[in-house]
């Protein structure tokens, strides 16, 4: 994984896709923010960034998934840089779909924060949930339990690497309407992650007892989501399929990378307009 590799006068970084293996909505604060309880993991695939110190902030966005990504102050990368008080030049190559439940913008912002800390030899910033609820967990970039508004992170027992397929059925879905469509906001918290999950099959069996509370709400707005789930479950070797984040992307878990790659190939062939990626989640 490219992580802060020196390149010329700057750093090259991977901003990995974030996947919510579970996402329980456990309450709502008086100010409207929702309380979450989520097991979050990261893929070995994502956006690529080059970050270098500069006189003033600059960003250029390219890559196969750059359409609709702002190239100005609205970009979360620039908002993250501004919080540090350091000016940077950012070259962002988008590979993750936008408004997809894979935390693309948050992961990009976290990569910029990591780069600035490394380039200026300063500690990572606190309070980064101000940029976005997923930014703190994206700064960690490895399996974590995420609670509160996204700022309470706790370690989880080690999980095996999880071969998976990520599928986005070409339905952009903004997060706020999905929370608005929720029927219940006081769901049960997630039980502790067991210490004895040693194989992808064991992880899938435990996950099958958990939920993504946003899945039904997202389906009520985007009725194409069950089609993505059934493309995954139609693959004989798929152990579990579920939506990530507020959707519409879904993930399927497999025992081996060979199975995941074959499944991704089959789904791409059946749905050429979808974004389909075989990954390993950690
Ligand atoms: P989440 O999993 O946190 O719900 P998401 O996949 O739904 O994330 P993002 O792709 O992170 O959403 O971004 C959503 C919005 O943020 C887009 O409408 C886009 O205009 C804006 N945005 C700002 N910065 C970025 C960025 N670097 N990459 C992608 N989108 C960005």
Boltz pocket constraint, residues with backbone or C-beta under 6 A from the ligand:
constraints:
  - pocket:
      binder: B
      contacts: [[A, 18], [A, 68], [A, 69], [A, 70], [A, 74], [A, 75], [A, 76], [A, 77], [A, 97], [A, 98], [A, 99], [A, 100], [A, 101], [A, 102], [A, 103], [A, 104], [A, 105], [A, 106], [A, 108], [A, 109], [A, 134], [A, 173], [A, 174], [A, 175], [A, 245], [A, 246], [A, 247]]
      max_distance: 6.0
